[in-house]
């Protein structure tokens, strides 16, 4: 149910995804959905956000761990994201963005899950930056810049149906990070 919800939210957003569709896509009865998620669609969406958080964290770590050179590792992240996005025919961008935007101010449970996801991603990047010798404050601020920039580049790549926004972003983030060595 959680995986099916995550994909549906990713592709259709929160408002475009109904609980009956989630039931069908996950091959679960409607009763099962409410049994495991008595909070209904909001509770299930929050759990799907957590699932999407972990999926993206795996991709982020894979890219960041791919090279000892920080710039190369970051460009690897953007290549991985570009490859995944192209493979999904430009449909599977950030696993939480559309849900986050649609529920701001209306669904505190979802907002909390989104905030935790972004904090997790920033922490992953910050840890890698600090391991590369970047100071604590700079690493924290740069991690936010990296995640924010990746989010925008991924959306731009989806809209353009092109890897180019992600690849350009990777090159420029690598240049930015090289100034901190």
N, C-alpha and C positions, 0 to 999 in steps of 0.2 A: 504494500500500500504506500509506504513512504517513498520508495523509488519511483513508482508510477506517478505519485503526486508531484515529486520533484521535477520530473520530465514535463508533466503537463503545465506546471507553473512556469517553468523555464520557457516553454514554447507559447503558452496562451495567456500567462499572467494569472493573477488571483481571481479577478472578476470573470475571466473567461473560462475558468475551470469550476465545474460543478461537482458536488459530492457524488451524484449518480454516475458521472463520467469516471470519477476516481474509482468507484466501485467496479465498474465495467472493465476499465483498463488494468486494474490490479487483480481481476477475477476473484473478487471477494463480494460477499453479500453486503447489502447496505447495513444490515444488522451487525455484521462483523466490524464494519468501519466504525460505527458508533460504539460498539463494545470496546474496541481498543483505543478509540479516540472520543471519549464522551464529551469533550469540548468541541466536537464537530470539526468543521472545515478549518477554523483558526488554529486549533491544536494540531491538526494534521499538517497544515501549512508550516507551522513553526518547526515541526519535526522534519519536514521536507527541506526546510532551510538548513537545518543542522546537517542533514545528509549532503546537501549541495556544498555546504561549507567544507566538509571532509573530502568530498570529491575534488574540489578546487585546491584544497591544501595538498593533496597528493600530487597534482600536476605542478603546483608551485614548488614543492620540495624537489620533485624530479628535475625541474629546470635548474633550481638553485644549487643542487648537489651535482650537477653534470660537469662542472669544471671548477678548478681551484681559482681561476681568474674570474673575478666578480662580474666584469663586463660581459664575458662570454657566457657566464651562467645566466645572466639576465636576458641576453639575447636568445638563449636556449628556451627560457620561459616563454618569450613571445612567439618563438617558432612552434613550440608545443601547442600553445593556445591557438595559433593560426591553423595548424594541422587539424586539431580537434574541431574547430569551427567549420573549416572547409568540409571535413568528413561528415558533418551533420547537415550539409547543404545550407550553412549559415543560420541555422535555427537554434542551436544550443549554445548561446552565449553565457554570460554570467548566470549562475543558478539562482541568484536571489534578487537581481536588480528589478525586474518588472514587478515582482511581488512587493518588494520594499516600497517602490514608488506608489503603487496602488493602495497601500494600506497605511501610509504615514498618518499619524494622528487618529487612526480608527481601530487599530489592533495592537495593543501594547504587547501581547504575547509574541506576535510576529516581529514587531520592532525590536524587542529584546533579543530574539534569535538572530536578526540581521546585525545588530550592534555587536553581538558576540562573534559572528562570522568575520566581520571586518576587523575586529580586534585580533582574532586568531591569525588572519592573513598578515596583518601588520607585524605581529609578533614573530611569525616565521621569517619574514624578510628582515626584520630588525636583528634577529639572532644571527642570520647569515652575514649581515653587514658588520655586526660587532665582531664576529669571528674573523672577518677580513681586516680588522684593525681600526674600524671607524668608531669614533667616540660615542658614548651613550646617547647624548642629546642629538647629535647629528644623525645617528643610526635610527633613532625614534622618528625624527622628522622626515628623513629620507624614506623610511619604510612607508609612511603615509603617502608620500609623493609617488612612490613606486606603485602602490596599490591603486591610488586614485587615477594615475595615468594609465595603468593596465585596464581598469574598468572602462575609461573613456575610449581607449584604443580598440577594445573588444567590441564595444557598441558601434564605433565608426566602421570597423571591419564588417560587422553584420550588415549595416545599412548599405555599405558600398559593395558588399559581396566580394570582398577582396582581402587578401592577407596583408596588403601593403600598409594600412594604418598600424597594424601590430608590429610588422617588421621595422618600419621607420621608428616607432616608439622604442623598440628594443635597442636599436643603434644609438638613439639619442640618450636614453637612460644610461647606457653603458658609458657614453662620453661624460655625462654628468657625474656618475660614480667615480670615474677615473680622476676627477679633480679632487677627490677626497683621499687619495693615496699619498 
